[in-house]
């Protein structure tokens, strides 16, 4: 199979703080992976957006998209609260540094275009990429193991109480009690020793940028990733020569 991989580069805390402190009109270079169909739609509208049908890893199937959609809906609410003149659209998912991608994509993954654009800081909401995965899974972002255990103990108690009242508890992805902790993914101060041990607190963090649309004239560079059929380039096992003194099965 293809030996494709794509790594996102972390920033130091100082780099993150400088980005967050930029004036709203300051221009920020962002990098995003896009489907060619999305770019074609942008040609017609003048804007590249993150439409609802593509939110939640829609490329992985509608069932997977619906599984992740609550997290993307939550992010859209945060953008509405923090960005001036928010459009209400789903965001364009982007990165502050060019991703390090190697190897061709398998054809089955579909075509992908790497896009660079210069957009105003006021249309960007930054968040912690690693902590974002707690939100995707519907889990709390705990600051310690004790807080994590306390949260799930309380959830178990709520579930037992709901069952006793014949009132089904909400599913894991709809549990509202985790939501207040999710805002920790939007803050980038130094973490205390306990939180650093639990959530990681190294000198570098990988951040993602949710962009409230990219105008067509803000795109400065594009490059489509090369694709190859499944199995292309796979090495064939070499036939081993018989050992000296042994008889060949083909003789």
C-alpha angles and dihedrals in degrees: 000000000000117000092219122149136160124201126193115219120234126228129219117249089251091054090049093049091049090052093049092047095056119120114259092249094049113116119240124194109228131184124211138173112230139181112242088235090061091053090049089053089050089056088061099042102031091234135088109213139165102250120207095249090060097045115108101030093301089179087071092062137281093273091056091044091055090047092058099033096094089062092051091047089053090051090051090054090052091051090051090053097045109031123071116237093006110193096215092236124129109267131255105244110229146159133228093228131043108267115243104237125177133184132013123295119248108253090236089066091064130232119311131190123202108220129194118198139171111225134167116266090235091070094054131087114189123207140172109269095206095048089047088073091065087057092048089054093046092243128136120255098235123194093213143009089256091056090048092052092045092052095053092043088055091047091052090051092049091049092050091049092049091050091049089054092045087242109127114231117238117268120263093262093051098048105124096196092077094054099081090057092053092075087074086078088065097054126078108186123131110285124230120249095261094048092044090055091049103039101019122261107195123151091261131053133185111234131189126209122221106203123199094226132310120239115228091240090055092064109100104171141014135182127177117223115241115247130205133187118266110277094020111146094013110150117241115228111256118236111250118232114237116260116257111274094019122113119243115240089220096060 
